[in-house]
Amino acid sequence: MSLKHVRDTYEAFGASDPFFAVLSRKGKEGGGWTPDEFYATGVEEISDVMRYLERADFDVARNDALDFGAGAGRLTQALGDHFERVVGVDISSTMIQTAETHNRHGERVRYVQNTVPNLVQFETGTFDFVYSNITLQHMPSQAAEAFIGEFLRLLRPGGLALFQVPDGRHFPAGSVRERLTEFIRGPLRRLSKRLRGKPPVEIHYVARPRVEAILAARGGTLLDVYDVAEGKKRWPLARYCVRKD
């Protein structure tokens, strides 16, 4: 299960236009984001996340947090306002270089590169909180499923994971329909985008039954799941809140 094509895509993004690669809003391409504008969106998002946890009465220790898919550190920096120590993980070294340039938390926040479909560089039970947004969808579904399992492994008992991955039709693992879907959303989509002169970004999903099975197998209790797109997309952009038993 190689992630080389994902890494190559985001290495190029990180070298050319890292902020736009993370938040591809109209008019912001070609260096349209200023650092202050870009990182302010992270502060807003994480503030909303913390208010959500408080309203739902989902307590979480504020010691160690992981930002999976850190990119240029937009959310990692914001998490540093709420947790004692934060680690941002990303597949791209060029993205991490940008993130480190804009680190305002010193040694309390650090960034590491991860290019394989696991997080074995971290010991079991390392984090109180794991957060991931608009990341899992850009890798093959098998890799996303592996990382969801890793989120649970890395949590301390009572810790929380809050992660987003699009929902979609559920096919039996290894079935022809599943393999065809992965081909269409992966290699075929990349080829189509290259032919049109666009970045070869993939969009995958993990069906909710598959996510729930992973959580149950890894000792997680699903506390909440909701559609961050509020029904505006064909399939829900599901965000899962999970507690480690």
C-alpha positions in Angstrom: 0.0 0.0 0.0 2.2 2.8 -1.3 1.6 6.5 -0.6 4.3 7.6 -3.0 1.9 9.4 -5.4 0.3 11.2 -2.5 3.7 12.3 -1.2 4.8 13.4 -4.7 1.7 15.5 -5.1 2.1 17.3 -1.8 5.8 17.7 -2.1 5.1 19.7 -5.3 2.3 21.7 -3.7 4.5 22.5 -0.6 7.2 23.8 -2.9 4.9 26.0 -5.1 1.9 27.2 -3.1 1.5 25.5 0.3 -1.3 27.7 1.7 -3.5 27.3 -1.4 -2.9 23.6 -1.4 -4.4 23.3 2.0 -7.3 25.8 1.5 -8.0 26.0 -2.2 -10.4 29.0 -2.1 -11.1 30.9 -5.2 -8.8 33.9 -5.6 -6.2 32.6 -3.2 -4.1 30.7 -5.7 -0.6 31.8 -6.6 0.3 33.1 -3.1 -3.1 34.8 -2.5 -3.1 33.8 1.2 -1.2 36.0 3.6 0.2 34.1 6.6 -2.0 36.0 9.0 -5.2 35.2 7.0 -4.2 31.6 6.5 -3.4 30.8 10.2 -6.4 32.8 11.4 -8.7 30.2 9.7 -7.0 27.5 11.8 -7.7 29.5 15.0 -11.3 29.8 14.0 -11.7 26.1 13.2 -10.1 24.8 16.4 -12.0 27.3 18.5 -15.2 25.9 17.0 -14.0 22.3 17.7 -13.3 23.1 21.4 -16.7 24.8 21.8 -18.3 21.7 20.2 -16.5 19.4 22.7 -17.6 21.7 25.6 -21.2 21.8 24.5 -21.4 18.1 24.1 -19.6 17.6 27.5 -16.9 15.5 25.9 -14.0 16.1 28.3 -10.5 15.8 27.0 -7.2 16.2 28.8 -5.2 19.1 27.5 -1.7 17.6 27.6 -0.8 16.0 24.2 -2.5 16.4 20.8 -1.8 15.1 17.4 -2.7 16.9 14.1 -2.8 14.3 11.4 -2.3 15.9 8.0 -0.7 19.0 9.3 0.2 20.5 6.0 1.6 24.0 6.6 0.6 23.9 10.3 -2.7 25.8 10.0 -4.5 23.6 12.6 -1.3 22.5 14.5 -0.6 26.0 15.5 -4.2 26.6 16.7 -4.1 23.4 18.7 -1.0 24.8 20.4 -3.3 27.4 22.0 -5.2 24.7 23.8 -2.8 21.9 24.5 0.5 21.7 26.3 2.3 19.8 23.5 1.2 19.2 19.9 2.7 17.1 17.1 1.8 17.8 13.5 2.3 14.9 11.1 2.4 15.3 7.3 3.5 13.3 4.3 5.4 16.3 2.7 8.7 17.6 3.8 8.1 20.9 1.9 4.9 21.4 3.8 6.6 20.8 7.1 9.3 23.3 6.2 6.6 26.0 5.8 5.0 24.9 9.0 8.2 25.1 10.9 8.9 28.6 9.5 5.6 29.8 11.0 5.8 28.0 14.4 5.0 30.5 17.1 4.9 28.0 20.0 8.6 27.0 20.1 9.4 23.5 21.4 5.8 22.9 22.5 4.8 22.3 18.9 6.9 20.1 16.6 6.4 18.6 13.1 7.3 15.2 11.8 7.1 13.6 8.4 5.4 10.3 7.9 5.3 8.6 4.4 4.0 5.1 5.3 0.4 3.9 6.0 1.0 3.6 9.8 2.1 5.7 12.7 4.5 3.3 14.3 7.0 6.1 15.0 4.7 6.9 17.9 4.2 4.7 20.9 0.8 3.4 21.9 -1.1 5.7 24.2 0.9 8.8 23.4 -1.9 11.4 22.9 -5.0 12.7 24.7 -6.5 14.2 21.5 -6.2 13.3 17.8 -7.6 15.7 15.2 -7.7 15.3 11.4 -9.6 17.3 8.8 -9.6 17.3 5.0 -6.8 14.7 4.9 -8.0 11.1 4.9 -10.0 11.8 1.8 -6.9 12.4 -0.3 -5.4 9.0 0.1 -6.5 5.5 -0.9 -9.3 4.2 1.3 -7.2 1.3 2.6 -4.6 3.7 3.9 -7.3 5.9 5.5 -8.7 2.9 7.2 -5.3 1.9 8.5 -4.8 5.4 9.9 -8.2 5.5 11.6 -7.1 2.3 13.5 -3.8 4.0 14.4 -5.6 7.0 15.8 -7.3 4.7 18.4 -4.0 3.0 19.2 -2.3 6.3 19.9 -4.9 7.5 22.2 -4.6 7.2 26.0 -7.6 5.6 27.8 -10.3 8.3 27.8 -8.7 10.2 25.0 -10.7 11.6 22.1 -10.3 11.4 18.3 -12.1 13.8 16.1 -11.6 13.1 12.4 -13.3 13.7 9.1 -13.7 11.4 6.1 -16.4 11.3 3.4 -19.0 8.6 3.7 -20.1 6.6 0.6 -21.5 3.3 -0.6 -20.4 0.3 1.3 -18.9 -2.6 -0.7 -17.5 -5.9 0.7 -13.7 -5.7 1.3 -11.8 -7.0 -1.7 -14.9 -7.1 -4.0 -14.8 -6.1 -7.7 -17.0 -3.1 -6.9 -14.6 -1.9 -4.2 -11.6 -2.3 -6.5 -13.3 -0.5 -9.3 -14.3 2.4 -7.1 -10.7 2.7 -5.9 -9.4 2.7 -9.5 -11.9 5.4 -10.6 -11.2 7.6 -7.6 -7.4 7.0 -7.7 -5.4 6.3 -10.9 -8.2 7.2 -13.3 -8.9 10.5 -11.5 -5.2 11.4 -11.4 -4.9 10.7 -15.1 -7.9 12.8 -15.9 -6.7 15.7 -13.9 -3.2 15.6 -15.5 -4.8 15.6 -19.0 -6.7 18.7 -18.0 -3.6 20.4 -16.5 -4.9 20.2 -12.9 -3.1 18.9 -9.8 -3.6 15.1 -9.5 -5.5 15.2 -6.2 -7.5 12.1 -5.3 -10.8 12.1 -3.4 -11.7 8.9 -1.7 -14.2 7.9 1.0 -14.6 5.3 3.8 -18.2 4.0 4.3 -19.6 4.5 7.8 -20.0 0.8 8.5 -16.3 0.2 7.8 -15.3 3.1 10.1 -17.6 1.8 12.9 -16.1 -1.7 12.5 -12.5 -0.3 12.8 -13.5 1.7 15.9 -15.1 -1.3 17.6 -12.1 -3.5 16.9 -9.6 -0.9 18.3 -11.5 -0.2 21.5 -13.2 3.0 20.5 -16.7 4.2 21.5 -18.4 6.4 18.9 -19.8 9.4 20.7 -21.1 11.4 17.7 -21.0 11.6 13.9 -22.3 14.4 11.8 -22.1 15.8 8.3 -19.9 18.9 8.2 -21.3 19.7 4.7 -24.8 19.9 6.2 -26.3 17.8 3.4 -24.9 20.0 0.6 -22.8 17.2 -0.9 -23.9 14.0 -2.6 -22.3 12.0 0.2 -21.9 13.2 3.9 -18.6 14.6 4.8 -18.7 12.7 8.0 -16.9 13.8 11.1 -16.5 11.2 13.8 -16.0 11.8 17.5 -14.6 8.8 19.3 -13.5 8.0 22.8 -10.8 5.4 23.6 -12.1 2.9 26.1 
